């Protein structure tokens, strides 16, 4: 994984945290935002696979920027 990939994955994780804090007053979205944020941390650390399906779900359910970052840097 290149340094640019690591930086984009860290940015996606930070944007997930910001989205969780911004929508924290609603309890239902936290049911899927929390696990997705934990999984994006695992992708950043390299313990989980970076998949397009996770990027799409992150894009739809958590935020509009971070999921796009995960999709654009799928490992080849």
C-alpha positions as CSV (number, residue, x, y, z in Angstrom):
1,X,0.0,0.0,0.0
2,X,1.4,3.4,-1.0
3,X,1.6,6.3,1.3
4,X,-1.1,8.1,-0.7
5,X,-3.5,5.2,-0.1
6,X,-2.8,5.3,3.6
7,X,-3.5,9.0,3.7
8,X,-6.8,8.7,1.8
9,X,-7.9,5.8,4.1
10,X,-7.1,7.9,7.1
11,X,-9.1,10.8,5.7
12,X,-12.0,8.5,5.1
13,X,-11.9,7.3,8.7
14,X,-11.7,10.9,10.0
15,X,-14.8,11.8,7.9
16,X,-16.6,8.8,9.3
17,X,-15.9,10.1,12.8
18,X,-17.1,13.6,11.9
19,X,-20.3,12.1,10.4
20,X,-20.9,10.0,13.5
21,X,-20.5,13.1,15.7
22,X,-22.7,15.3,13.5
23,X,-25.6,12.7,13.5
24,X,-25.0,11.4,17.0
25,X,-28.2,12.9,18.2
26,X,-30.1,10.3,16.2
27,X,-29.8,6.8,17.6
28,X,-30.8,4.7,14.6
29,X,-28.1,5.8,12.2
30,X,-25.5,5.0,14.9
31,X,-26.5,1.4,14.5
32,X,-24.7,1.2,11.2
33,X,-22.3,4.1,11.4
34,X,-20.4,2.7,14.4
35,X,-19.5,-0.7,12.8
36,X,-18.6,1.0,9.5
37,X,-16.3,3.4,11.2
38,X,-14.6,0.6,13.1
39,X,-14.2,-1.3,9.8
40,X,-12.7,1.7,8.0
41,X,-10.2,1.9,10.8
42,X,-9.3,-1.8,10.1
43,X,-8.9,-1.0,6.4
44,X,-6.6,1.9,7.3
45,X,-4.5,-0.4,9.6
46,X,-4.5,-3.2,7.0
47,X,-6.2,-5.8,9.0
48,X,-9.3,-5.9,6.8
49,X,-9.7,-6.0,3.1
50,X,-10.7,-2.9,1.2
51,X,-13.7,-3.9,-0.9
52,X,-15.9,-2.0,-3.3
53,X,-19.0,-3.2,-1.5
54,X,-17.9,-1.6,1.8
55,X,-17.0,1.6,0.0
56,X,-20.4,1.8,-1.6
57,X,-22.2,1.1,1.7
58,X,-20.1,3.7,3.4
59,X,-20.9,6.2,0.7
60,X,-24.6,5.6,1.0
61,X,-25.0,5.2,4.7
62,X,-22.3,7.2,6.4
63,X,-21.0,10.1,4.3
64,X,-20.6,11.2,0.7
65,X,-16.9,11.9,0.7
66,X,-15.2,9.2,2.8
67,X,-16.9,6.3,0.9
68,X,-15.7,7.7,-2.3
69,X,-12.1,7.8,-1.0
70,X,-12.4,4.1,-0.1
71,X,-13.8,3.1,-3.5
72,X,-11.2,5.0,-5.5
73,X,-8.3,3.2,-3.9
74,X,-9.3,-0.4,-4.2
75,X,-6.2,-2.6,-4.0
76,X,-5.4,-4.2,-7.3
